[in-house]
């Protein structure tokens, strides 16, 4: 079954936002061992930048959920 479309302003519906947050959490958990075994500082920085982007996206989604629940 297809996901319902996002709201007209482009925001995800609450169920979609929660699902995306769960995916982000899984991705962050996958990054953790890669960070601890990063072979170089450059690789570590790339992984940290990716982790930061994921955390920022999760933060935006949580803010969106807060406005909906508000």
Secondary structure, 3 states (H helix, E strand, C coil): CCCCCCCCCCCCCHHHHHHHHHHHHHHHHHHHHHHHCCCCHHHHHHHHHHHHHHHHHHHHHHHHHHHHHC
